């Protein structure tokens, strides 16, 4: 999370301590309604205090599991 917003943390190298950049998604009625990609404004990530969520477990119903931001993205 960054400033209370859930984001996707993108790590270009798994050994990096901080993500290379972040992507902010908003959902409405089960669909993505907004995407803000900070790939080319990396100072946003450099200045952000990021809290990583634990990795989500696979869904038991065979569907795609919802994932929280994690180092494996």
MMTF fields as JSON, N, C-alpha, C and O atoms, coordinates in Angstrom:
{
  "mmtfVersion": "1.0.0",
  "mmtfProducer": "UNKNOWN",
  "numBonds": 291,
  "numAtoms": 292,
  "numGroups": 73,
  "numChains": 1,
  "numModels": 1,
  "chainsPerModel": [1],
  "groupsPerChain": [73],
  "chainIdList": ["A"],
  "bondAtomList": [4, 2, 8, 6, 12, 10, 16, 14, 20, 18, 24, 22, 28, 26, 32, 30, 36, 34, 40, 38, 44, 42, 48, 46, 52, 50, 56, 54, 60, 58, 64, 62, 68, 66, 72, 70, 76, 74, 80, 78, 84, 82, 88, 86, 92, 90, 96, 94, 100, 98, 104, 102, 108, 106, 112, 110, 116, 114, 120, 118, 124, 122, 128, 126, 132, 130, 136, 134, 140, 138, 144, 142, 148, 146, 152, 150, 156, 154, 160, 158, 164, 162, 168, 166, 172, 170, 176, 174, 180, 178, 184, 182, 188, 186, 192, 190, 196, 194, 200, 198, 204, 202, 208, 206, 212, 210, 216, 214, 220, 218, 224, 222, 228, 226, 232, 230, 236, 234, 240, 238, 244, 242, 248, 246, 252, 250, 256, 254, 260, 258, 264, 262, 268, 266, 272, 270, 276, 274, 280, 278, 284, 282, 288, 286],
  "bondOrderList": [1, 1, 1, 1, 1, 1, 1, 1, 1, 1, 1, 1, 1, 1, 1, 1, 1, 1, 1, 1, 1, 1, 1, 1, 1, 1, 1, 1, 1, 1, 1, 1, 1, 1, 1, 1, 1, 1, 1, 1, 1, 1, 1, 1, 1, 1, 1, 1, 1, 1, 1, 1, 1, 1, 1, 1, 1, 1, 1, 1, 1, 1, 1, 1, 1, 1, 1, 1, 1, 1, 1, 1],
  "groupList": [{"groupName": "UNK", "atomNameList": ["N", "CA", "C", "O"], "elementList": ["N", "C", "C", "O"], "formalChargeList": [0, 0, 0, 0], "bondAtomList": [1, 0, 2, 1, 3, 2], "bondOrderList": [1, 1, 2], "singleLetterCode": "X", "chemCompType": "L-PEPTIDE LINKING"}],
  "groupTypeList": [0, 0, 0, 0, 0, 0, 0, 0, 0, 0, 0, 0, 0, 0, 0, 0, 0, 0, 0, 0, 0, 0, 0, 0, 0, 0, 0, 0, 0, 0, 0, 0, 0, 0, 0, 0, 0, 0, 0, 0, 0, 0, 0, 0, 0, 0, 0, 0, 0, 0, 0, 0, 0, 0, 0, 0, 0, 0, 0, 0, 0, 0, 0, 0, 0, 0, 0, 0, 0, 0, 0, 0, 0],
  "groupIdList": [1, 2, 3, 4, 5, 6, 7, 8, 9, 10, 11, 12, 13, 14, 15, 16, 17, 18, 19, 20, 21, 22, 23, 24, 25, 26, 27, 28, 29, 30, 31, 32, 33, 34, 35, 36, 37, 38, 39, 40, 41, 42, 43, 44, 45, 46, 47, 48, 49, 50, 51, 52, 53, 54, 55, 56, 57, 58, 59, 60, 61, 62, 63, 64, 65, 66, 67, 68, 69, 70, 71, 72, 73],
  "secStructList": [7, 5, 6, 6, 5, 7, 3, 3, 3, 3, 7, 1, 1, 6, 6, 7, 1, 1, 7, 1, 3, 3, 3, 3, 3, 3, 3, 3, 6, 6, 3, 3, 3, 3, 3, 3, 3, 7, 6, 6, 7, 6, 2, 2, 2, 2, 2, 7, 7, 7, 7, 7, 7, 7, 7, 7, 7, 7, 7, 6, 6, 1, 1, 7, 7, 7, 7, 7, 7, 7, 6, 6, 7],
  "xCoordList": [0.838, 0.0, 0.887, 1.96, 0.422, 1.076, 0.015, -0.989, 0.242, -0.697, -2.121, -3.075, -2.259, -3.57, -4.195, -5.281, -3.55, -4.068, -3.354, -2.132, -4.126, -3.5, -2.883, -3.498, -1.667, -0.952, -0.29, -0.155, 0.112, 0.92, 2.363, 2.704, 3.198, 4.623, 5.333, 5.247, 6.031, 6.718, 8.211, 8.851, 8.75, 10.181, 10.827, 10.483, 11.75, 12.45, 13.504, 13.884, 13.97, 14.932, 14.483, 14.28, 14.326, 13.819, 14.661, 14.155, 15.917, 16.784, 16.703, 17.262, 16.016, 15.885, 15.086, 14.107, 15.517, 14.827, 13.52, 12.555, 13.487, 12.289, 11.856, 12.683, 10.573, 10.12, 10.69, 11.048, 10.765, 11.236, 10.199, 10.541, 8.932, 7.843, 6.556, 6.529, 5.499, 4.215, 3.129, 3.267, 2.057, 0.862, -0.322, -0.465, -1.16, -2.328, -3.556, -3.787, -4.348, -5.57, -6.768, -6.681, -7.872, -9.138, -10.124, -10.123, -10.96, -11.934, -13.342, -13.609, -14.248, -15.654, -16.455, -16.246, -17.358, -18.195, -17.368, -17.728, -16.253, -15.427, -14.552, -13.944, -14.473, -13.651, -12.728, -13.041, -11.598, -10.672, -11.305, -11.694, -11.403, -12.01, -10.985, -11.282, -9.786, -8.774, -7.397, -7.188, -6.46, -5.067, -4.165, -4.301, -3.246, -2.223, -0.892, -0.601, -0.095, 1.185, 2.305, 2.44, 3.098, 4.173, 5.534, 6.563, 5.556, 6.813, 7.804, 9.008, 7.304, 8.196, 8.289, 8.874, 7.721, 7.878, 8.327, 7.615, 9.505, 10.012, 10.312, 10.473, 10.391, 10.603, 9.43, 9.59, 8.249, 7.092, 7.393, 7.117, 7.95, 8.297, 9.465, 9.488, 10.428, 11.604, 11.213, 11.817, 10.214, 9.793, 8.688, 8.363, 8.11, 6.963, 7.404, 8.466, 6.566, 6.741, 5.776, 4.56, 6.312, 5.531, 5.386, 6.359, 4.183, 3.915, 3.492, 2.456, 4.288, 3.967, 3.019, 3.198, 2.019, 1.063, 1.613, 2.394, 1.209, 1.641, 1.061, 0.032, 1.725, 1.278, -0.052, -0.258, -0.958, -2.269, -2.143, -1.265, -3.025, -3.059, -3.972, -4.913, -3.718, -4.569, -6.009, -6.274, -6.941, -8.367, -8.671, -8.093, -9.565, -9.92, -10.925, -11.093, -11.596, -12.629, -12.077, -12.844, -10.767, -10.151, -10.043, -9.404, -10.665, -10.59, -9.299, -8.506, -9.098, -7.892, -8.001, -9.031, -6.958, -6.935, -6.684, -5.911, -7.341, -7.02, -5.715, -5.529, -4.811, -3.496, -3.34, -3.812, -2.686, -2.294, -0.916, -0.208, -0.517, 0.827, 1.862, 1.795, 2.806, 3.842, 5.142, 5.17, 6.205, 7.513, 7.602, 8.524, 6.664, 6.754, 6.113, 6.06, 5.628, 4.997, 6.002, 5.635],
  "yCoordList": [-1.175, 0.0, 1.244, 1.267, 2.243, 3.54, 4.57, 4.711, 5.284, 6.291, 5.754, 6.444, 4.524, 3.916, 3.334, 2.758, 3.465, 2.924, 1.614, 1.521, 0.604, -0.638, -0.392, 0.217, -0.872, -0.722, -2.051, -2.933, -2.176, -3.316, -2.84, -1.866, -3.522, -3.196, -4.041, -5.268, -3.388, -4.08, -4.097, -3.051, -5.303, -5.491, -5.983, -7.059, -5.218, -5.656, -6.706, -7.502, -6.71, -7.705, -8.176, -7.353, -9.461, -10.025, -9.693, -9.737, -9.365, -9.076, -7.616, -7.261, -6.772, -5.363, -5.232, -5.947, -4.308, -4.07, -3.308, -3.524, -2.426, -1.645, -1.93, -2.299, -1.764, -1.994, -0.945, 0.16, -1.309, -0.388, 0.703, 1.868, 0.308, 1.265, 0.627, -0.551, 1.418, 0.921, 1.209, 2.082, 0.455, 0.671, 0.744, -0.098, 1.742, 1.945, 1.566, 2.099, 0.641, 0.189, 0.504, 0.429, 0.852, 0.983, 0.019, -0.194, -0.554, -1.549, -1.018, -0.33, -1.336, -1.011, -2.174, -2.566, -2.713, -3.842, -5.016, -5.651, -5.301, -6.454, -6.27, -7.231, -5.047, -4.789, -3.607, -2.725, -3.608, -2.487, -1.263, -1.304, -0.172, 1.05, 2.176, 3.19, 1.996, 3.046, 2.421, 1.557, 2.848, 2.391, 3.62, 4.457, 3.717, 4.758, 4.026, 3.413, 4.09, 3.393, 4.409, 5.392, 4.159, 5.07, 4.608, 4.971, 3.82, 3.292, 4.39, 4.25, 5.464, 6.521, 7.725, 8.749, 7.602, 8.63, 7.927, 7.905, 7.366, 6.505, 7.246, 6.619, 8.561, 9.309, 9.11, 9.25, 8.784, 8.508, 7.302, 7.331, 6.252, 5.054, 5.319, 4.82, 6.097, 6.383, 7.099, 6.861, 7.97, 8.743, 8.07, 8.535, 6.998, 6.356, 5.427, 4.808, 5.346, 4.345, 3.224, 3.403, 2.082, 0.968, -0.112, -0.475, -0.625, -1.753, -2.926, -2.865, -4.003, -5.161, -6.098, -6.376, -6.578, -7.531, -8.94, -9.175, -9.886, -11.278, -11.82, -11.347, -12.804, -13.407, -14.115, -14.782, -13.973, -14.616, -16.102, -16.513, -16.906, -18.338, -18.583, -17.819, -19.642, -19.932, -20.183, -20.713, -19.792, -20.023, -21.508, -22.214, -21.985, -23.407, -23.759, -24.934, -22.761, -23.031, -23.201, -23.367, -23.162, -23.341, -22.052, -22.022, -20.969, -19.681, -18.978, -19.465, -17.85, -17.068, -16.451, -15.875, -16.57, -15.987, -14.495, -14.046, -13.728, -12.313, -12.193, -12.831, -11.388, -11.246, -9.86, -8.872, -9.808, -8.541, -8.208, -9.103, -6.941, -6.599, -7.432, -7.579, -7.969, -8.779, -8.629, -8.056, -9.141, -9.056, -9.917, -9.739, -10.853, -11.769, -11.234, -11.947, -10.013, -9.461, -9.032, -8.543],
  "zCoordList": [0.0, 0.0, 0.0, 0.603, -0.672, -0.685, -0.326, -1.024, 0.763, 1.243, 1.328, 0.967, 1.806, 1.989, 0.738, 0.81, -0.393, -1.654, -1.974, -1.861, -2.375, -2.834, -4.2, -5.075, -4.366, -5.632, -5.978, -5.131, -7.218, -7.654, -7.656, -8.327, -6.913, -6.86, -7.911, -7.886, -8.831, -9.922, -9.622, -9.511, -9.493, -9.247, -10.533, -11.023, -11.084, -12.29, -11.955, -12.813, -10.722, -10.256, -8.879, -7.987, -8.69, -7.435, -6.217, -5.095, -6.401, -5.258, -4.806, -3.769, -5.572, -5.191, -3.904, -3.69, -3.05, -1.774, -1.976, -1.243, -2.958, -3.261, -4.693, -5.527, -4.986, -6.363, -7.317, -6.908, -8.579, -9.608, -9.862, -10.062, -9.851, -10.007, -9.503, -9.146, -9.48, -9.007, -10.037, -10.893, -9.925, -10.731, -9.775, -8.889, -9.955, -9.11, -9.909, -10.994, -9.372, -10.028, -9.147, -7.921, -9.764, -9.049, -9.684, -10.896, -8.842, -9.279, -9.069, -8.083, -9.994, -9.859, -10.446, -11.594, -9.658, -10.08, -10.596, -11.588, -9.914, -10.263, -11.486, -11.956, -12.015, -13.19, -12.915, -12.115, -13.589, -13.449, -14.104, -15.271, -13.342, -13.87, -14.058, -14.689, -13.51, -13.576, -13.439, -12.587, -14.269, -14.178, -14.24, -15.132, -13.289, -13.332, -13.219, -12.192, -14.264, -14.333, -14.079, -14.807, -13.046, -12.665, -13.18, -12.608, -14.24, -14.761, -15.155, -14.94, -15.721, -16.211, -15.275, -15.629, -14.101, -13.065, -11.786, -10.782, -11.851, -10.778, -9.491, -8.444, -9.544, -8.296, -7.344, -6.132, -7.878, -7.025, -6.142, -4.942, -6.716, -5.958, -5.023, -3.898, -5.479, -4.653, -3.365, -2.319, -3.428, -2.261, -1.448, -0.355, -1.956, -1.302, -0.173, -0.233, 0.851, 1.893, 1.562, 1.623, 1.217, 0.698, 1.752, 2.413, 1.909, 2.795, 1.927, 1.265, 1.921, 1.096, 1.832, 3.018, 1.12, 1.67, 1.472, 0.549, 2.336, 2.13, 0.838, 0.354, 0.295, -0.948, -0.749, 0.265, -1.712, -1.64, -1.95, -2.71, -1.357, -1.636, -2.829, -3.042, -3.623, -4.78, -4.36, -3.281, -5.237, -4.977, -5.064, -5.892, -4.224, -4.224, -5.308, -5.633, -5.873, -6.864, -8.276, -9.224, -8.421, -9.731, -10.518, -11.57, -10.021, -10.693, -10.346, -9.541, -10.949, -10.665, -9.276, -8.926, -8.502, -7.156, -7.265, -8.112, -6.406, -6.341, -5.598, -4.562, -6.107, -5.502, -4.923, -5.486, -3.816, -3.229, -3.769, -4.229, -3.724, -4.189, -3.444, -2.224, -4.181, -3.568, -4.336, -5.425, -3.767, -4.414, -5.663, -6.458, -5.861, -6.984, -8.248, -9.25, -8.239, -9.433, -10.441, -11.509]
}
